[in-house]
Amino acid sequence: MNDLEYIAQSCRDDERLLNIVKDVANMSGEEREDFVKKVRQYFLGKNSEEDNNAYKFFKIILEDENARKILEILGEK
């Protein structure tokens, strides 16, 4: 299972994750750039496994059109 499929499956199990993916998918390019900066700043210096997993999640959904692709996998768009 690739990362996008894994996140899609996680979204099926956790509505909070699904809502985050939907919000990111609906961001404009400028909003996404601002959010990327905030995510990087927030996770700077955080090294717990939970923080690393959360950062990886955000990094993946913020790349390219991955949030939209996840919604497509889920049949949301």
Residue pairs with C-beta under 8 A, 6 or more apart in sequence:
1 9
3 60
4 60
4 66
4 69
4 70
4 73
5 73
7 17
7 21
7 57
7 60
7 61
7 70
8 70
8 73
8 74
10 17
11 17
11 18
11 21
11 70
11 74
12 18
12 74
17 57
18 74
18 76
20 61
21 61
21 67
21 70
21 71
22 67
22 71
22 76
24 32
24 35
24 61
24 62
24 67
25 67
25 68
25 70
25 71
25 77
27 35
32 62
35 62
36 62
39 55
39 58
39 59
39 62
43 51
43 54
43 55
43 58
46 52
46 55
60 66
61 67
61 70
68 77
71 77
